[in-house]
Amino acid sequence: MGVSSMNFYKFALEDDKTYPELISGLDLYLMLFSSFECLKKYNDLLNSINVFPVPDGDTGTNLVQTFKSIINELSKVPHDNHCGNIMSLVSQGAFRGCAGSSGSILSEYFRGLEVAWKNQKSLDIEVLVEGLKLAAEFAYNAVIRPREGTILSVARSIGESAEVWKKLVTNPYELLHIIFEDAKIALKDTHYVLKEAKKAGVVDSGAMGLVVILEGFLIKIREIYQVGLEIIPISDELNYFIKPEIDFKEFEKKYEIIALIPGLDWSLSLLSNQLDDLGDTLIITKAENDSKVKIHIHCNNPTEVIAKLNSLTNLVKIITFHSLEQQNMEFLKQKNQRIGRISN
């Protein structure tokens, strides 16, 4: 817990009566739309600092795609004021549209929130905190070989910060402000913990994406209630850590596969045991209200991975299958075109 969050807490105490005691479904709904806009604003930056698990320049794109699917689900019922119902739609949308490793982890993060908030029309401090802790747990459990200094570390830090502060604030809106300050500190730490990020001179892009989602929440809260400090963009505070010096060497794993397995109640251990030695960045996500499972993996022999999946069930549907190296070349081409337009 850093000095910045301590300072905000002192400020927030002066204005605690201006926030409601509960987060309403409507506020949650609006905050999610705000996060989508925030992710779109940061899209190019998140792509540019993407070095882990592979430097293929698509973290921002994947998070925006995942969130677009969420927004599509939310748009079907624009007047629902029940937080549990809203999170069910969020979880469904994230699972259906999740892209890349960051989107897959975010899908499980939201599934944790769905489970915690299932029967909650509104969110008090205790319910908010339990959801944030469970979300981090779900995210960690989805990644077969988790690494610290990533989105997982920041997710856990958010839950821990919420637990520390919950008895010292009077409402969940204050708590979100303080969590945001601590999350930015945890994000800076990813530069030092994740060796790939430190070598490239950046923070972890997936972790930054999660903090951007929080930034979107806070922007909307301030817009609604006109209370609290002005939200300083993460890009301004972390300017030193977002000027990448990325060395694009040959990828250890050349292909990315995302596959959907419907209709069966798969155990995490069974799937991980079958697939773990065929590649890396293995992430297994589930839909809360049915038995569908999504598999994300980076590999060198996609035929072997697909054959293994088909040996488990003939219901496999390949959602994504592409060359990571080719994707990286496209990203660099687009980046150079942008630089050329600016210099001209």
C-alpha angles and dihedrals in degrees: 000000000000138000092257093060090045091053092049091050091057089050094046093054089068092058104035094120093061095068124072116249092237135043106238126217089246092055091047090050093051093045091055092053089049090053090053090055090047092052091051089052091052095040098108093041093051090050092050095055095043107126102138136103083358129347095242097132100235110106093107092044092050095048092047090049091049092048092046088061089050092052090049090057093045092050090063092069107027096167102052109124097184115107093206093053091047093052090049089058091044091052093047092049094047092050094048096046105030114137130191127349095300093051091047092052091046089053091058091043089058091045088059090052090048092054093046096046099035097121099028119113089185135008127245123186096271094050092046092052095047090051094051092049094047091046090058090048092052091048093051093047092053093059111076095202105024121198126207120232091050139096086290093062093050091047090054092045091053090054093046092048090050091052093050095048102038095093094046100057132060104221141020094250091063088047092055090053092053094043088054091056092050091045090058089054090050089049092055088051091061088070090063100036102045107065093205091055094047092050091051095044095241144104119249109282096215091050090050089051091058091050089048088058088055090048088056090052092052094046090056094044091054091046092052100043103023090222135126137025121323111268109248110210114250089232090063094050095044099040092129092057101048103064099095127207096190121179106208102207127166110299118247088216117036106191139051121208129185114184133181120217112189135185105029136086100239121189118227092229094052094052095043092049091051096047109025096090093049096070144323140265087055109179124175118197130182138199111239099218100043139025100259117133130195123206122204119188141157113217146158097221109048092171090061093049094048091046090052091050091048090051088059096049139346090225096080116136118192109220099175131018119160145134113266091204092053090048090051091051090052091049092051091047092053091044092053090048090054091048090049092052091050094048091049 
